[in-house]
Every structure is written in structure tokens, then in C-alpha cells.
Amino acid sequence: MELDAETRGLIEKIIDNVLLYADKIIKLYFNPEVKKELHIQNESDFVLGFASGIMHAWCLSSFLSIHARFPNEHEQSEVAALINRRIAEVRKSIFKTG
């Protein structure tokens, strides 16, 4: 089963929101106190992983809200592909801000 247009659009909006708020996420985790407390070695990699996790979690939550079920394997692959297609934008935003 393929993702419908509504779900695909929502996933794109989730990714757009992560890009919109990337600078706030970066400021939080580039804070020396937070970095020390969490033992962060590489801020940019940490923030990229954090942003990726946020996108996957929000997409799963949104899918559950829309469809009242978990995505099947094919749908999960489509979500991952949408995120991976745009992860370069997220990385660029993180490294530009950080």
C-alpha cells in the first residue's frame, strides 16, 4: 500500500517544520552545559541524529492519527525515503547554523 497524498503532504510539512526550527534545536545542544551533561562529542552529528529521530517519531505519530494503525513495511520504507530525500537540507541547515 502506498502513502496517500494527505499523508505524504503531512510528512513534507513535518520535515519543513524541523528545518524551520533547526536553529533552536542547534542552540539547545550547542550549549556547553548541555553538551557536557549529555557527553556530546560532535554537536552537528548529534543534532542531525536528533532531528532525524524527531522526523521519524512525528511521522509515525501522524500516521497513527490519520490511519488508526501502524504503517506497514512498505509505508515505513516510503516514510524513510521521504525523510532521507530531504535529510541533506536538514544537514545543510545544521552545519550552516552550527
C-alpha positions as CSV (number, residue, x, y, z in Angstrom):
1,M,0.0,0.0,0.0
2,E,1.4,3.4,-1.0
3,L,1.1,6.5,1.1
4,D,-1.8,8.7,0.2
5,A,-1.4,12.4,-0.8
6,E,-2.6,13.6,2.6
7,T,0.0,11.6,4.5
8,R,2.8,12.5,2.1
9,G,1.9,16.2,2.4
10,L,1.9,15.9,6.2
11,I,5.3,14.3,6.2
12,E,6.7,17.1,4.0
13,K,5.3,19.6,6.5
14,I,6.9,17.8,9.4
15,I,10.3,18.0,7.6
16,D,9.7,21.7,6.8
17,N,9.0,22.3,10.5
18,V,12.2,20.6,11.5
19,L,14.0,22.9,9.1
20,L,12.2,25.9,10.4
21,Y,13.2,25.2,14.0
22,A,16.6,23.7,13.3
23,D,18.4,26.8,14.7
24,K,16.5,26.5,18.1
25,I,17.5,22.8,18.3
26,I,21.1,23.6,17.5
27,K,21.3,26.4,20.1
28,L,20.0,24.0,22.8
29,Y,22.5,21.2,22.0
30,F,25.4,23.5,21.3
31,N,25.0,25.0,24.8
32,P,28.3,24.0,26.6
33,E,26.4,22.9,29.7
34,V,24.0,20.6,27.8
35,K,26.9,19.3,25.7
36,K,28.9,18.4,28.8
37,E,25.9,16.9,30.6
38,L,25.0,14.7,27.6
39,H,28.6,13.9,26.8
40,I,28.2,15.2,23.2
41,Q,31.4,14.8,21.2
42,N,30.2,16.2,17.9
43,E,27.3,18.7,18.1
44,S,26.4,18.6,14.4
45,D,26.2,14.9,14.2
46,F,24.2,14.8,17.4
47,V,21.7,17.4,16.2
48,L,21.3,15.6,12.8
49,G,20.5,12.4,14.6
50,F,18.1,14.2,16.9
51,A,16.4,15.9,14.0
52,S,16.1,12.6,12.2
53,G,14.6,11.0,15.2
54,I,12.1,13.8,15.6
55,M,11.0,13.5,12.0
56,H,10.6,9.7,12.2
57,A,8.7,10.0,15.5
58,W,6.4,12.7,14.3
59,C,5.7,10.9,11.1
60,L,4.8,7.7,12.9
61,S,2.6,9.6,15.3
62,S,0.9,11.5,12.4
63,F,0.4,8.2,10.5
64,L,-1.3,6.7,13.6
65,S,-3.5,9.7,14.0
66,I,-4.7,9.6,10.4
67,H,-5.0,5.9,9.8
68,A,-5.5,4.5,13.3
69,R,-2.9,1.8,12.7
70,F,0.9,1.4,12.4
71,P,2.4,1.7,8.9
72,N,3.2,-1.5,7.2
73,E,6.7,-2.3,6.0
74,H,6.2,-0.6,2.6
75,E,4.7,2.5,4.1
76,Q,7.6,2.7,6.6
77,S,10.0,2.5,3.7
78,E,8.2,5.3,1.9
79,V,8.4,7.5,5.0
80,A,12.1,6.8,5.4
81,A,12.6,7.6,1.7
82,L,10.9,10.9,2.0
83,I,12.9,11.8,5.1
84,N,16.2,10.6,3.5
85,R,15.5,12.6,0.3
86,R,15.4,15.8,2.4
87,I,18.0,14.9,5.1
88,A,20.6,16.8,3.0
89,E,18.6,20.0,3.6
90,V,18.5,19.3,7.3
91,R,22.2,18.7,7.4
92,K,22.9,21.9,5.4
93,S,20.8,23.9,7.8
94,I,22.5,22.4,10.9
95,F,26.1,23.0,9.6
96,K,25.2,26.5,8.3
97,T,23.7,27.4,11.7
98,G,26.2,25.5,13.9
